[in-house]
């Protein structure tokens, strides 16, 4: 997850794939957005966190 968070700091989205889940993470205009997809059911949950600082390195 640390690598994913470092990527969004530079404006790049990230993806982590496990046997059970796919996690997509992106910085959407200062809002952290995670899409978590259950690979077995195909259901996706979206988590959004606002108040991010641009160019922050405190991950």
C-alpha distance matrix in Angstrom:
0.0 3.8 5.4 5.1 6.3 8.7 10.0 11.0 12.8 15.0 15.6 13.9 12.2 9.3 9.2 7.8 10.9 12.0 15.6 15.5 13.1 12.1 9.4 10.5 9.5 12.3 14.3 17.6 20.1 18.3 16.9 13.2 13.5 11.3 13.4 12.8 15.5 17.0 18.3 21.3 22.7 21.4 20.8 18.2 17.1 16.2 14.7 15.8 15.6 18.3 19.2 16.6 18.2 18.4 17.5 16.0 14.3 13.8 10.0
3.8 0.0 3.8 5.4 5.2 6.2 8.7 10.2 10.9 13.2 14.7 13.5 12.8 10.5 11.6 10.8 14.2 15.4 19.1 19.2 16.9 15.6 12.8 13.2 11.4 13.2 14.4 18.0 19.9 17.8 17.1 13.8 15.0 13.7 16.2 16.2 19.0 20.8 22.0 25.1 26.4 25.0 24.3 21.6 20.2 18.9 17.0 17.4 16.4 18.5 18.7 15.7 16.5 16.6 15.2 13.4 11.2 10.8 7.2
5.4 3.8 0.0 3.8 5.4 5.1 6.3 8.9 10.1 11.3 12.8 11.0 10.7 8.2 9.6 9.5 13.0 14.9 18.7 19.3 16.9 14.9 12.4 12.2 10.7 12.3 13.9 17.5 19.6 18.1 17.7 14.5 15.3 14.1 16.2 16.5 18.9 20.9 21.6 24.9 26.4 24.6 24.4 21.7 20.9 19.6 18.2 18.5 18.0 19.9 20.2 16.9 17.4 16.7 14.9 14.1 12.0 12.8 9.7
5.1 5.4 3.8 0.0 3.8 5.4 5.2 6.6 9.0 10.4 10.9 8.9 7.6 5.2 6.9 7.7 11.5 13.9 17.7 17.8 14.8 12.5 9.5 8.7 7.0 8.7 10.7 14.2 16.7 15.4 14.6 11.3 11.7 10.5 12.7 13.3 15.9 18.4 19.3 22.8 23.9 21.8 21.4 18.4 17.6 16.0 14.9 15.2 15.1 17.1 17.9 14.8 16.0 15.3 14.3 13.8 12.6 13.4 10.2
6.3 5.2 5.4 3.8 0.0 3.8 5.4 5.3 6.5 9.2 10.0 9.4 8.9 7.9 10.2 11.1 14.9 17.0 20.7 20.4 17.4 15.2 11.8 10.8 7.9 8.6 9.3 13.0 14.8 12.9 12.4 9.4 11.0 10.7 13.7 14.9 18.0 20.5 22.0 25.3 26.1 24.1 23.1 19.8 18.3 16.2 14.3 13.9 12.9 14.5 14.8 11.5 12.5 12.2 11.4 10.3 9.4 9.9 6.9
8.7 6.2 5.1 5.4 3.8 0.0 3.8 5.6 5.3 7.0 9.2 8.7 9.6 9.0 11.9 13.0 16.8 19.1 22.9 23.1 20.2 17.8 14.7 13.4 10.7 10.6 10.9 14.6 15.9 14.2 14.7 12.2 14.0 14.1 17.0 18.2 21.1 23.6 24.7 28.2 29.1 27.0 26.3 23.1 21.9 19.7 17.9 17.2 16.0 17.0 16.7 13.0 12.9 11.8 9.9 9.4 7.7 9.5 7.4
10.0 8.7 6.3 5.2 5.4 3.8 0.0 3.8 5.4 5.5 6.6 5.1 6.3 6.3 9.7 11.8 15.5 18.4 22.1 22.4 19.3 16.4 13.5 11.4 9.0 8.5 9.3 12.9 14.5 13.7 14.1 11.8 13.0 13.1 15.5 17.1 19.6 22.5 23.3 26.9 27.8 25.3 24.9 21.6 20.9 18.7 17.5 16.8 16.4 17.3 17.5 13.9 14.0 12.3 10.8 11.4 10.7 12.9 10.9
11.0 10.2 8.9 6.6 5.3 5.6 3.8 0.0 3.8 5.3 4.8 4.9 5.5 7.0 10.5 13.0 16.7 19.6 23.2 22.9 19.5 16.5 13.2 10.7 7.4 5.7 5.6 9.3 10.9 10.0 10.4 8.4 10.0 11.0 13.8 16.1 18.9 22.1 23.3 26.9 27.2 24.6 23.7 20.2 19.0 16.4 15.0 13.7 13.1 13.7 14.0 10.6 11.2 9.5 9.1 9.9 10.4 12.3 10.6
12.8 10.9 10.1 9.0 6.5 5.3 5.4 3.8 0.0 3.8 5.5 7.3 9.1 10.5 14.1 16.2 20.0 22.7 26.4 26.1 22.8 20.1 16.7 14.4 11.0 9.1 7.7 11.0 11.4 9.9 11.3 10.1 12.7 14.1 17.2 19.4 22.4 25.5 26.9 30.4 30.8 28.3 27.2 23.7 22.2 19.3 17.4 15.7 14.2 14.1 13.4 9.6 8.9 7.0 5.6 6.6 7.2 9.8 9.2
15.0 13.2 11.3 10.4 9.2 7.0 5.5 5.3 3.8 0.0 3.8 5.6 8.8 10.7 14.5 17.0 20.7 23.7 27.4 27.5 24.2 21.1 18.1 15.4 12.5 10.3 9.2 12.1 12.3 11.9 13.7 12.8 14.8 16.2 18.8 21.2 23.8 27.0 27.9 31.6 32.1 29.3 28.6 25.1 24.2 21.4 20.0 18.3 17.3 17.1 16.4 12.8 11.7 8.8 7.0 9.3 9.8 13.0 12.5
15.6 14.7 12.8 10.9 10.0 9.2 6.6 4.8 5.5 3.8 0.0 3.8 6.6 9.6 13.4 16.5 19.9 23.2 26.7 26.5 23.0 19.7 16.7 13.5 10.7 7.7 6.6 8.9 9.5 10.0 11.6 11.0 12.4 14.3 16.6 19.3 21.8 25.2 26.2 29.9 30.0 27.0 26.3 22.7 21.9 19.0 18.0 16.2 15.8 15.5 15.5 12.3 12.0 9.0 8.8 11.3 12.5 15.3 14.5
13.9 13.5 11.0 8.9 9.4 8.7 5.1 4.9 7.3 5.6 3.8 0.0 3.8 6.5 10.1 13.4 16.6 20.1 23.5 23.7 20.3 16.8 14.2 11.1 9.0 7.0 7.8 10.4 12.1 12.7 13.3 11.9 12.3 13.2 15.0 17.4 19.4 22.8 23.3 27.1 27.5 24.5 24.2 20.9 20.6 18.1 17.7 16.6 16.8 17.3 17.9 14.7 15.0 12.5 11.9 13.8 14.2 16.7 15.2
12.2 12.8 10.7 7.6 8.9 9.6 6.3 5.5 9.1 8.8 6.6 3.8 0.0 3.8 7.1 10.6 13.7 17.1 20.4 20.3 16.8 13.3 10.7 7.3 5.7 4.5 7.1 9.4 12.2 12.8 12.3 10.2 9.7 9.9 11.3 13.7 15.7 19.1 19.7 23.4 23.8 20.8 20.4 17.1 17.0 14.7 14.6 14.1 15.1 16.2 17.6 14.7 15.9 14.1 14.2 15.4 15.8 17.6 15.4
9.3 10.5 8.2 5.2 7.9 9.0 6.3 7.0 10.5 10.7 9.6 6.5 3.8 0.0 3.8 7.0 10.2 13.6 17.1 17.2 13.9 10.6 8.2 5.8 5.2 6.5 9.7 12.4 15.4 15.4 14.4 11.5 10.7 9.6 10.6 12.0 13.9 16.9 17.3 21.1 21.9 19.2 19.2 16.2 16.2 14.6 14.6 14.9 15.9 17.8 19.2 16.4 17.7 16.4 16.0 16.6 16.2 17.6 14.8
9.2 11.6 9.6 6.9 10.2 11.9 9.7 10.5 14.1 14.5 13.4 10.1 7.1 3.8 0.0 3.8 6.6 10.1 13.4 13.7 10.5 7.1 5.6 4.5 6.3 9.0 12.6 14.9 18.3 18.3 16.7 13.5 11.8 9.6 9.5 9.9 11.1 13.7 13.8 17.6 18.7 16.2 16.6 14.0 14.6 13.9 14.5 15.7 17.3 19.7 21.6 19.1 20.8 19.9 19.6 19.8 19.2 20.1 16.9
7.8 10.8 9.5 7.7 11.1 13.0 11.8 13.0 16.2 17.0 16.5 13.4 10.6 7.0 3.8 0.0 3.8 6.7 10.3 10.9 8.2 5.8 5.1 6.6 8.6 11.9 15.4 17.9 21.3 20.8 18.9 15.4 13.8 10.8 10.6 9.6 10.6 12.3 12.3 15.8 17.5 15.7 16.2 14.2 14.7 14.8 15.2 17.1 18.5 21.3 23.2 20.8 22.7 22.2 21.7 21.3 20.3 20.6 17.1
10.9 14.2 13.0 11.5 14.9 16.8 15.5 16.7 20.0 20.7 19.9 16.6 13.7 10.2 6.6 3.8 0.0 3.8 6.9 8.0 6.1 4.5 6.4 8.7 11.6 15.0 18.6 20.8 24.3 24.0 21.9 18.4 16.3 13.0 11.7 9.8 9.5 10.3 9.4 12.8 15.0 13.5 14.8 13.6 14.9 15.8 16.9 19.3 21.2 24.2 26.4 24.2 26.3 25.8 25.5 25.1 24.0 24.2 20.6
12.0 15.4 14.9 13.9 17.0 19.1 18.4 19.6 22.7 23.7 23.2 20.1 17.1 13.6 10.1 6.7 3.8 0.0 3.8 5.4 5.3 6.3 8.5 11.7 14.4 18.0 21.5 23.7 27.3 26.7 24.3 20.7 18.6 15.0 13.8 11.0 10.3 9.8 8.8 11.4 14.2 13.7 15.0 14.5 15.7 17.3 18.2 21.1 22.8 26.1 28.4 26.4 28.6 28.5 28.1 27.3 26.0 25.7 22.0
15.6 19.1 18.7 17.7 20.7 22.9 22.1 23.2 26.4 27.4 26.7 23.5 20.4 17.1 13.4 10.3 6.9 3.8 0.0 3.8 6.1 8.3 11.4 14.6 17.6 21.2 24.8 26.7 30.4 29.9 27.4 23.8 21.4 17.7 15.9 12.7 11.1 9.4 7.5 9.1 12.5 12.8 14.7 15.1 16.8 19.1 20.4 23.6 25.6 29.0 31.5 29.7 32.1 32.1 31.8 31.0 29.7 29.4 25.6
15.5 19.2 19.3 17.8 20.4 23.1 22.4 22.9 26.1 27.5 26.5 23.7 20.3 17.2 13.7 10.9 8.0 5.4 3.8 0.0 3.8 7.3 10.1 13.6 16.6 20.2 23.7 25.4 29.0 28.5 25.6 22.1 19.6 15.8 13.7 10.2 8.5 6.1 5.4 6.8 9.6 10.3 11.5 12.2 13.7 16.3 17.7 21.1 23.3 26.9 29.6 28.2 31.0 31.2 31.4 30.4 29.5 28.9 25.1
13.1 16.9 16.9 14.8 17.4 20.2 19.3 19.5 22.8 24.2 23.0 20.3 16.8 13.9 10.5 8.2 6.1 5.3 6.1 3.8 0.0 3.8 6.4 9.9 12.9 16.5 19.9 21.5 25.2 24.8 21.9 18.5 15.8 12.1 10.0 6.6 5.5 4.8 5.3 8.2 9.9 9.3 9.9 9.5 10.8 12.9 14.4 17.6 19.9 23.4 26.2 24.8 27.5 27.7 28.0 27.3 26.6 26.1 22.4
12.1 15.6 14.9 12.5 15.2 17.8 16.4 16.5 20.1 21.1 19.7 16.8 13.3 10.6 7.1 5.8 4.5 6.3 8.3 7.3 3.8 0.0 3.8 6.6 10.0 13.4 17.0 18.6 22.3 22.2 19.6 16.3 13.6 10.1 7.9 5.7 5.1 6.7 6.9 10.5 11.8 9.9 10.5 9.1 10.5 11.8 13.4 16.2 18.5 21.7 24.4 22.7 25.3 25.1 25.4 25.1 24.6 24.6 21.1
9.4 12.8 12.4 9.5 11.8 14.7 13.5 13.2 16.7 18.1 16.7 14.2 10.7 8.2 5.6 5.1 6.4 8.5 11.4 10.1 6.4 3.8 0.0 3.8 6.5 10.2 13.6 15.5 19.1 18.7 16.1 12.6 10.2 6.7 5.7 4.6 6.5 9.0 10.3 13.8 14.4 12.4 12.0 9.5 9.7 9.8 10.6 13.0 15.0 18.2 20.7 19.0 21.5 21.5 21.9 21.4 21.1 21.1 17.6
10.5 13.2 12.2 8.7 10.8 13.4 11.4 10.7 14.4 15.4 13.5 11.1 7.3 5.8 4.5 6.6 8.7 11.7 14.6 13.6 9.9 6.6 3.8 0.0 3.8 6.9 10.6 12.2 15.9 16.0 13.7 10.6 8.1 5.6 5.1 6.5 8.4 11.8 12.8 16.4 16.7 14.0 13.5 10.4 10.5 9.5 10.4 11.8 13.9 16.5 19.0 17.1 19.5 18.9 19.6 19.6 19.8 20.3 17.2
9.5 11.4 10.7 7.0 7.9 10.7 9.0 7.4 11.0 12.5 10.7 9.0 5.7 5.2 6.3 8.6 11.6 14.4 17.6 16.6 12.9 10.0 6.5 3.8 0.0 3.8 7.2 9.5 12.9 12.5 10.5 7.2 5.7 4.5 6.5 8.7 11.5 14.8 16.4 19.8 19.9 17.3 16.3 12.8 11.9 9.8 9.4 9.8 11.1 13.4 15.5 13.4 15.7 15.2 16.0 16.0 16.4 17.0 14.1
12.3 13.2 12.3 8.7 8.6 10.6 8.5 5.7 9.1 10.3 7.7 7.0 4.5 6.5 9.0 11.9 15.0 18.0 21.2 20.2 16.5 13.4 10.2 6.9 3.8 0.0 3.8 6.1 9.4 9.5 8.2 6.0 5.4 6.7 8.9 11.9 14.6 18.1 19.6 23.1 22.8 20.0 18.8 15.2 14.2 11.3 10.7 9.8 10.7 12.0 13.8 11.5 13.5 12.5 13.6 14.3 15.4 16.6 14.4
14.3 14.4 13.9 10.7 9.3 10.9 9.3 5.6 7.7 9.2 6.6 7.8 7.1 9.7 12.6 15.4 18.6 21.5 24.8 23.7 19.9 17.0 13.6 10.6 7.2 3.8 0.0 3.8 6.1 5.8 5.5 4.8 6.3 9.0 11.8 14.9 17.9 21.4 23.1 26.5 26.1 23.2 21.7 18.0 16.5 13.1 11.8 9.6 9.6 9.6 10.8 8.4 10.1 9.1 10.9 11.8 13.8 15.1 13.7
17.6 18.0 17.5 14.2 13.0 14.6 12.9 9.3 11.0 12.1 8.9 10.4 9.4 12.4 14.9 17.9 20.8 23.7 26.7 25.4 21.5 18.6 15.5 12.2 9.5 6.1 3.8 0.0 3.8 5.6 5.0 6.2 6.8 10.2 12.3 15.9 18.6 22.2 24.1 27.3 26.4 23.4 21.6 17.9 16.4 12.8 12.0 9.3 9.9 9.3 11.0 9.7 11.6 10.7 13.2 14.6 17.0 18.2 17.2
20.1 19.9 19.6 16.7 14.8 15.9 14.5 10.9 11.4 12.3 9.5 12.1 12.2 15.4 18.3 21.3 24.3 27.3 30.4 29.0 25.2 22.3 19.1 15.9 12.9 9.4 6.1 3.8 0.0 3.8 5.6 8.4 10.0 13.6 16.0 19.6 22.3 25.9 27.9 31.1 30.1 27.1 25.3 21.5 19.8 16.1 14.9 11.6 11.2 9.3 9.8 8.8 9.9 8.7 11.9 13.6 16.6 18.0 17.8
18.3 17.8 18.1 15.4 12.9 14.2 13.7 10.0 9.9 11.9 10.0 12.7 12.8 15.4 18.3 20.8 24.0 26.7 29.9 28.5 24.8 22.2 18.7 16.0 12.5 9.5 5.8 5.6 3.8 0.0 3.8 6.6 9.5 13.0 16.0 19.2 22.4 25.8 28.0 31.1 30.3 27.6 25.6 21.8 19.6 15.9 13.8 10.4 8.8 6.6 6.4 5.0 6.5 6.5 9.9 10.7 13.9 14.8 14.7
16.9 17.1 17.7 14.6 12.4 14.7 14.1 10.4 11.3 13.7 11.6 13.3 12.3 14.4 16.7 18.9 21.9 24.3 27.4 25.6 21.9 19.6 16.1 13.7 10.5 8.2 5.5 5.0 5.6 3.8 0.0 3.8 6.2 9.9 12.9 16.0 19.2 22.6 25.0 28.0 26.9 24.4 22.1 18.4 16.0 12.3 10.1 6.6 5.6 4.4 6.4 5.9 9.0 9.7 12.7 12.9 15.5 15.8 14.9
13.2 13.8 14.5 11.3 9.4 12.2 11.8 8.4 10.1 12.8 11.0 11.9 10.2 11.5 13.5 15.4 18.4 20.7 23.8 22.1 18.5 16.3 12.6 10.6 7.2 6.0 4.8 6.2 8.4 6.6 3.8 0.0 3.8 6.7 10.2 12.9 16.4 19.6 22.0 25.0 24.3 22.0 19.9 16.1 13.8 10.3 8.0 5.6 5.0 6.3 8.4 7.0 10.1 10.8 13.0 12.6 14.4 14.4 12.7
13.5 15.0 15.3 11.7 11.0 14.0 13.0 10.0 12.7 14.8 12.4 12.3 9.7 10.7 11.8 13.8 16.3 18.6 21.4 19.6 15.8 13.6 10.2 8.1 5.7 5.4 6.3 6.8 10.0 9.5 6.2 3.8 0.0 3.8 6.6 9.8 13.0 16.4 18.8 21.8 20.9 18.4 16.3 12.5 10.4 7.0 5.7 4.5 6.5 8.7 11.6 10.7 13.9 14.2 16.2 16.1 17.6 17.7 15.5
11.3 13.7 14.1 10.5 10.7 14.1 13.1 11.0 14.1 16.2 14.3 13.2 9.9 9.6 9.6 10.8 13.0 15.0 17.7 15.8 12.1 10.1 6.7 5.6 4.5 6.7 9.0 10.2 13.6 13.0 9.9 6.7 3.8 0.0 3.8 6.3 9.7 12.9 15.3 18.3 17.7 15.5 13.6 9.9 8.1 5.6 5.0 6.4 8.7 11.7 14.6 13.5 16.6 17.0 18.4 17.9 18.7 18.5 15.7
13.4 16.2 16.2 12.7 13.7 17.0 15.5 13.8 17.2 18.8 16.6 15.0 11.3 10.6 9.5 10.6 11.7 13.8 15.9 13.7 10.0 7.9 5.7 5.1 6.5 8.9 11.8 12.3 16.0 16.0 12.9 10.2 6.6 3.8 0.0 3.8 6.4 9.9 12.2 15.2 14.4 11.8 10.1 6.4 5.7 4.5 6.4 8.8 11.8 14.8 18.0 17.1 20.2 20.4 21.8 21.5 22.2 22.1 19.2
12.8 16.2 16.5 13.3 14.9 18.2 17.1 16.1 19.4 21.2 19.3 17.4 13.7 12.0 9.9 9.6 9.8 11.0 12.7 10.2 6.6 5.7 4.6 6.5 8.7 11.9 14.9 15.9 19.6 19.2 16.0 12.9 9.8 6.3 3.8 0.0 3.8 6.6 9.3 12.1 11.7 9.8 8.3 5.4 5.2 6.4 8.1 11.3 14.0 17.4 20.5 19.6 22.7 23.1 24.2 23.6 23.8 23.3 20.0
15.5 19.0 18.9 15.9 18.0 21.1 19.6 18.9 22.4 23.8 21.8 19.4 15.7 13.9 11.1 10.6 9.5 10.3 11.1 8.5 5.5 5.1 6.5 8.4 11.5 14.6 17.9 18.6 22.3 22.4 19.2 16.4 13.0 9.7 6.4 3.8 0.0 3.8 5.9 8.8 8.4 6.2 5.7 4.2 6.4 8.8 11.4 14.6 17.6 20.9 24.1 23.2 26.2 26.4 27.4 27.0 27.1 26.8 23.4
17.0 20.8 20.9 18.4 20.5 23.6 22.5 22.1 25.5 27.0 25.2 22.8 19.1 16.9 13.7 12.3 10.3 9.8 9.4 6.1 4.8 6.7 9.0 11.8 14.8 18.1 21.4 22.2 25.9 25.8 22.6 19.6 16.4 12.9 9.9 6.6 3.8 0.0 3.8 5.5 5.6 5.3 5.5 6.3 8.5 11.6 13.9 17.5 20.3 23.8 27.0 26.2 29.3 29.7 30.5 29.9 29.7 29.1 25.6
18.3 22.0 21.6 19.3 22.0 24.7 23.3 23.3 26.9 27.9 26.2 23.3 19.7 17.3 13.8 12.3 9.4 8.8 7.5 5.4 5.3 6.9 10.3 12.8 16.4 19.6 23.1 24.1 27.9 28.0 25.0 22.0 18.8 15.3 12.2 9.3 5.9 3.8 0.0 3.8 5.8 5.2 7.6 9.0 11.8 14.6 17.1 20.4 23.3 26.7 29.8 28.6 31.5 31.5 32.1 31.7 31.3 31.1 27.4
21.3 25.1 24.9 22.8 25.3 28.2 26.9 26.9 30.4 31.6 29.9 27.1 23.4 21.1 17.6 15.8 12.8 11.4 9.1 6.8 8.2 10.5 13.8 16.4 19.8 23.1 26.5 27.3 31.1 31.1 28.0 25.0 21.8 18.3 15.2 12.1 8.8 5.5 3.8 0.0 3.8 5.8 8.2 10.8 13.5 16.8 19.4 22.9 25.9 29.3 32.5 31.6 34.7 34.9 35.6 35.0 34.6 34.1 30.5
22.7 26.4 26.4 23.9 26.1 29.1 27.8 27.2 30.8 32.1 30.0 27.5 23.8 21.9 18.7 17.5 15.0 14.2 12.5 9.6 9.9 11.8 14.4 16.7 19.9 22.8 26.1 26.4 30.1 30.3 26.9 24.3 20.9 17.7 14.4 11.7 8.4 5.6 5.8 3.8 0.0 3.8 5.4 8.8 11.6 15.2 18.0 21.5 24.8 28.1 31.5 31.0 34.3 34.6 35.7 35.2 35.2 34.7 31.2
21.4 25.0 24.6 21.8 24.1 27.0 25.3 24.6 28.3 29.3 27.0 24.5 20.8 19.2 16.2 15.7 13.5 13.7 12.8 10.3 9.3 9.9 12.4 14.0 17.3 20.0 23.2 23.4 27.1 27.6 24.4 22.0 18.4 15.5 11.8 9.8 6.2 5.3 5.2 5.8 3.8 0.0 3.8 6.5 10.0 13.1 16.3 19.5 22.9 26.0 29.5 28.9 32.0 32.1 33.2 33.0 33.2 33.0 29.6
20.8 24.3 24.4 21.4 23.1 26.3 24.9 23.7 27.2 28.6 26.3 24.2 20.4 19.2 16.6 16.2 14.8 15.0 14.7 11.5 9.9 10.5 12.0 13.5 16.3 18.8 21.7 21.6 25.3 25.6 22.1 19.9 16.3 13.6 10.1 8.3 5.7 5.5 7.6 8.2 5.4 3.8 0.0 3.8 6.8 10.2 13.4 16.7 20.1 23.3 26.8 26.6 30.0 30.4 31.9 31.5 31.9 31.5 28.2
18.2 21.6 21.7 18.4 19.8 23.1 21.6 20.2 23.7 25.1 22.7 20.9 17.1 16.2 14.0 14.2 13.6 14.5 15.1 12.2 9.5 9.1 9.5 10.4 12.8 15.2 18.0 17.9 21.5 21.8 18.4 16.1 12.5 9.9 6.4 5.4 4.2 6.3 9.0 10.8 8.8 6.5 3.8 0.0 3.8 6.6 10.0 13.1 16.6 19.7 23.2 22.9 26.2 26.6 28.2 27.8 28.5 28.1 25.0
17.1 20.2 20.9 17.6 18.3 21.9 20.9 19.0 22.2 24.2 21.9 20.6 17.0 16.2 14.6 14.7 14.9 15.7 16.8 13.7 10.8 10.5 9.7 10.5 11.9 14.2 16.5 16.4 19.8 19.6 16.0 13.8 10.4 8.1 5.7 5.2 6.4 8.5 11.8 13.5 11.6 10.0 6.8 3.8 0.0 3.8 6.7 10.1 13.4 16.6 20.2 20.2 23.7 24.5 26.3 25.7 26.5 25.8 22.8
16.2 18.9 19.6 16.0 16.2 19.7 18.7 16.4 19.3 21.4 19.0 18.1 14.7 14.6 13.9 14.8 15.8 17.3 19.1 16.3 12.9 11.8 9.8 9.5 9.8 11.3 13.1 12.8 16.1 15.9 12.3 10.3 7.0 5.6 4.5 6.4 8.8 11.6 14.6 16.8 15.2 13.1 10.2 6.6 3.8 0.0 3.8 6.6 10.1 13.1 16.7 16.8 20.3 21.1 23.1 22.6 23.8 23.3 20.6
14.7 17.0 18.2 14.9 14.3 17.9 17.5 15.0 17.4 20.0 18.0 17.7 14.6 14.6 14.5 15.2 16.9 18.2 20.4 17.7 14.4 13.4 10.6 10.4 9.4 10.7 11.8 12.0 14.9 13.8 10.1 8.0 5.7 5.0 6.4 8.1 11.4 13.9 17.1 19.4 18.0 16.3 13.4 10.0 6.7 3.8 0.0 3.8 6.8 10.2 13.6 13.8 17.5 18.7 20.8 19.9 21.1 20.2 17.7
15.8 17.4 18.5 15.2 13.9 17.2 16.8 13.7 15.7 18.3 16.2 16.6 14.1 14.9 15.7 17.1 19.3 21.1 23.6 21.1 17.6 16.2 13.0 11.8 9.8 9.8 9.6 9.3 11.6 10.4 6.6 5.6 4.5 6.4 8.8 11.3 14.6 17.5 20.4 22.9 21.5 19.5 16.7 13.1 10.1 6.6 3.8 0.0 3.8 6.6 10.2 10.7 14.4 15.8 18.3 17.6 19.4 18.7 16.8
15.6 16.4 18.0 15.1 12.9 16.0 16.4 13.1 14.2 17.3 15.8 16.8 15.1 15.9 17.3 18.5 21.2 22.8 25.6 23.3 19.9 18.5 15.0 13.9 11.1 10.7 9.6 9.9 11.2 8.8 5.6 5.0 6.5 8.7 11.8 14.0 17.6 20.3 23.3 25.9 24.8 22.9 20.1 16.6 13.4 10.1 6.8 3.8 0.0 3.8 6.9 7.7 11.5 13.5 16.0 14.9 16.8 15.8 14.4
18.3 18.5 19.9 17.1 14.5 17.0 17.3 13.7 14.1 17.1 15.5 17.3 16.2 17.8 19.7 21.3 24.2 26.1 29.0 26.9 23.4 21.7 18.2 16.5 13.4 12.0 9.6 9.3 9.3 6.6 4.4 6.3 8.7 11.7 14.8 17.4 20.9 23.8 26.7 29.3 28.1 26.0 23.3 19.7 16.6 13.1 10.2 6.6 3.8 0.0 3.8 5.8 9.3 11.6 14.7 13.9 16.5 15.8 15.3
19.2 18.7 20.2 17.9 14.8 16.7 17.5 14.0 13.4 16.4 15.5 17.9 17.6 19.2 21.6 23.2 26.4 28.4 31.5 29.6 26.2 24.4 20.7 19.0 15.5 13.8 10.8 11.0 9.8 6.4 6.4 8.4 11.6 14.6 18.0 20.5 24.1 27.0 29.8 32.5 31.5 29.5 26.8 23.2 20.2 16.7 13.6 10.2 6.9 3.8 0.0 3.8 6.5 9.5 12.6 11.5 14.5 13.8 14.1
16.6 15.7 16.9 14.8 11.5 13.0 13.9 10.6 9.6 12.8 12.3 14.7 14.7 16.4 19.1 20.8 24.2 26.4 29.7 28.2 24.8 22.7 19.0 17.1 13.4 11.5 8.4 9.7 8.8 5.0 5.9 7.0 10.7 13.5 17.1 19.6 23.2 26.2 28.6 31.6 31.0 28.9 26.6 22.9 20.2 16.8 13.8 10.7 7.7 5.8 3.8 0.0 3.8 6.4 9.2 8.1 11.1 10.9 11.1
18.2 16.5 17.4 16.0 12.5 12.9 14.0 11.2 8.9 11.7 12.0 15.0 15.9 17.7 20.8 22.7 26.3 28.6 32.1 31.0 27.5 25.3 21.5 19.5 15.7 13.5 10.1 11.6 9.9 6.5 9.0 10.1 13.9 16.6 20.2 22.7 26.2 29.3 31.5 34.7 34.3 32.0 30.0 26.2 23.7 20.3 17.5 14.4 11.5 9.3 6.5 3.8 0.0 3.8 6.4 5.6 9.2 9.8 11.2
18.4 16.6 16.7 15.3 12.2 11.8 12.3 9.5 7.0 8.8 9.0 12.5 14.1 16.4 19.9 22.2 25.8 28.5 32.1 31.2 27.7 25.1 21.5 18.9 15.2 12.5 9.1 10.7 8.7 6.5 9.7 10.8 14.2 17.0 20.4 23.1 26.4 29.7 31.5 34.9 34.6 32.1 30.4 26.6 24.5 21.1 18.7 15.8 13.5 11.6 9.5 6.4 3.8 0.0 3.8 5.5 9.1 11.0 12.2
17.5 15.2 14.9 14.3 11.4 9.9 10.8 9.1 5.6 7.0 8.8 11.9 14.2 16.0 19.6 21.7 25.5 28.1 31.8 31.4 28.0 25.4 21.9 19.6 16.0 13.6 10.9 13.2 11.9 9.9 12.7 13.0 16.2 18.4 21.8 24.2 27.4 30.5 32.1 35.6 35.7 33.2 31.9 28.2 26.3 23.1 20.8 18.3 16.0 14.7 12.6 9.2 6.4 3.8 0.0 3.8 6.4 9.4 10.9
16.0 13.4 14.1 13.8 10.3 9.4 11.4 9.9 6.6 9.3 11.3 13.8 15.4 16.6 19.8 21.3 25.1 27.3 31.0 30.4 27.3 25.1 21.4 19.6 16.0 14.3 11.8 14.6 13.6 10.7 12.9 12.6 16.1 17.9 21.5 23.6 27.0 29.9 31.7 35.0 35.2 33.0 31.5 27.8 25.7 22.6 19.9 17.6 14.9 13.9 11.5 8.1 5.6 5.5 3.8 0.0 3.8 5.8 7.8
14.3 11.2 12.0 12.6 9.4 7.7 10.7 10.4 7.2 9.8 12.5 14.2 15.8 16.2 19.2 20.3 24.0 26.0 29.7 29.5 26.6 24.6 21.1 19.8 16.4 15.4 13.8 17.0 16.6 13.9 15.5 14.4 17.6 18.7 22.2 23.8 27.1 29.7 31.3 34.6 35.2 33.2 31.9 28.5 26.5 23.8 21.1 19.4 16.8 16.5 14.5 11.1 9.2 9.1 6.4 3.8 0.0 3.8 5.8
13.8 10.8 12.8 13.4 9.9 9.5 12.9 12.3 9.8 13.0 15.3 16.7 17.6 17.6 20.1 20.6 24.2 25.7 29.4 28.9 26.1 24.6 21.1 20.3 17.0 16.6 15.1 18.2 18.0 14.8 15.8 14.4 17.7 18.5 22.1 23.3 26.8 29.1 31.1 34.1 34.7 33.0 31.5 28.1 25.8 23.3 20.2 18.7 15.8 15.8 13.8 10.9 9.8 11.0 9.4 5.8 3.8 0.0 3.8
10.0 7.2 9.7 10.2 6.9 7.4 10.9 10.6 9.2 12.5 14.5 15.2 15.4 14.8 16.9 17.1 20.6 22.0 25.6 25.1 22.4 21.1 17.6 17.2 14.1 14.4 13.7 17.2 17.8 14.7 14.9 12.7 15.5 15.7 19.2 20.0 23.4 25.6 27.4 30.5 31.2 29.6 28.2 25.0 22.8 20.6 17.7 16.8 14.4 15.3 14.1 11.1 11.2 12.2 10.9 7.8 5.8 3.8 0.0
